[in-house]
Amino acid sequence: MENFSGTVKMDDQQQQQMELPPGFRFHPTDEELITHYLSKKVVDMNFSAIAIGDVDMNKIEPWELPWKAKIGEKEWYFFCVRDKKYPTGLRTNRATAAGYWKATGKDKEIFRGRSLVGMKKTLVFYKGRAPRGEKTNWVTHEYRLEGRLSLNNLPKTVKVQTLCINPLFYPLFDFKIPN
């Protein structure tokens, strides 16, 4: 196994293109992720955020994601479209080639003031196939619109129905890349 520090390095040119002030950290609240990023991306798929990349969580393993991130040292943010397990079903496909993301715990409601605007689901990555998968330390939070920002309340021109933001974490500073 190979170690790396978990820090995503950018060259000077990339840093200048982003025009971030020294010491900038992207650390939005749950409500900010929902109202300032996810809701805008759902309405306009061309919307991009300086600190949030776009990935297909089913086509990439969690240990490959830091290289796809725009910024981040210990957490990385991505827009992704949730894939349905079956074309006519409601279940979400969270499998990758090497494993799967499993929901854990209860979904958390996210409010703006007193209005429900979204939900947050915690997912843990397991290597292998269910039910014998091996739990890893990779964790992500999947955000979705609810309440007044739910897809039912958005313009009918909105085609994407299951877009999410996934901040990805690995709780240990150094992590191992599986063979």
N, C-alpha and C positions, 0 to 999 in steps of 0.2 A: 504494500500500500504506500501511497505517496502522500506526503503532508504538504499543505500550504497554509498560509496564515489567515486566509479568509478575508483579506483586504483586497478590494478591487482597485487596482492602480490605473490611473489615467495619465496619458502623456500631457505635456504642457499645452499642446494644440487643442486637445479635447477639453481641458480645463478652461482655456480661454473661450472656446466656442460656447460653453455653458454660461459664462459670465457670472459666476457665483462669487459672492464676497468671501474673503478669507474667514474660515471658521464656520461657514454655512453647514447646517445639518438639516436634513429633511426628516422631520419628526412630527408629522401631522396627527391630530387627534382622530378618533374614529369618525366623529361628525364631520370634520374637514375632509376626510377621504371620501365620504359619501356625497356631501353637498358641493364641494369644489372640484372634485376629480371624476368620480364614478358617474354622477348624474350627467355631467357634460360629455363624457365619452359615450354614454348610451344614446344621447340625442345626436351626437356628431361623431361617427367612427373615425373621422380625420383629426379629431382633437388629440393633441399630444401634450404630455406634461414633461417638463425638463428633467424630472427625477423618476419618472415611471416608464419602464419599458413595456413592450408588447411581446407576449410569448404564448405558445400553446402548451399548457401544463401537462398535456397527455403525450407530447412528443419529446419531452426533455426531462432528464432526471434532475432531482433537486441539487445535486452536487455540481451540475453543469450550469445552473442558473446564475451564480455570481458573475460569470463571464458575459452574461446577457444583460446584466443590470446597467443602468445609466450611471448611477452613483450608489455608494453604500459601502460600509465596512463590515457591519454585523447584521444588517437587515437590508433587504432589497425589495423593491416594489415593482409589481407587474400588473398590467391589464391583461386579462385573458377572457376568452369566451368559454363558458361552461359547455361541455360536450354532453349530449344526452346519451344514456346507455342504449336506449331503443328509440327509433325514430318517432314513434307515437306515444312514448311513455314520458313520465315525469322524473324518473331516476337519473342522477348525474353519473357520468362515466368519469372516474378519477384514476384510472389505471394508466401506468406507463409501461415501457418495455421491461423495466427491472422491478417494478413493484406497484404500489397503489397508495393513494391518500385516503385515510380513514377519518371520518368525523368523530370527534370526541367531545363529550360534555354537551351542555345545553346552549342553543343559540342565544346570543346577547342582543337585546334591543338597543338601537342607537337613536337618540332623540336630538332634535334641534329645538331648544326651548322645551315646550310640552308636546311637540309634534313628533311622531314616529317617522323617521326618514330611512332607516335601514336596519339590517341585521348582520351580525358577525358570527361566523361559524369557524371553530378551531379544527384544523386538520393535522394529523400526524402521518408521516410517511413510513410505510412498511415495505421492506424488501421481500420479494417473492410473491406468492399468490395466496389469497385468503382461502381457507382460514388459518393457514400455517405461516403467514408472513412474519418476518422478524422486525420488531419495532425499532426505528432509528430515532435520532435526536432532531431530525428535520421537522419543523413546525411551520405552518402557514395559517393565516386568517383569511377567510373568504368573505368578502362583503357583497351584499346585494341590496337593491333598492326596495323599500317597503313604504307603507303609509302614503302620505301625500306625494312622495317621489316614486311610488311604484309604477311599474310599466302600464298599469291600467289607467293611470292619470296623465300619462305622457302623450304627445301627439301620435296619431295613427301612422305617421310616416316612419316612426321608430321601428326598425326591423329587428334589431338585436334584442333578444328577450332574456338572455342569461349572461350578461357581462359581469365580471367581478374584478376586484382589485385584490391581489395576493401579496401582502408583505411576507417575505420569507425569512425565517430565523434559523440559525444553528446555535444553540445555547453555549457551546464551548468555543473559545477563541480559535483554537486550532481544530480543524476537522480533517477526516481522512476521506480520500477518494477511493471508492471500492474498485477492485480490479474488474 
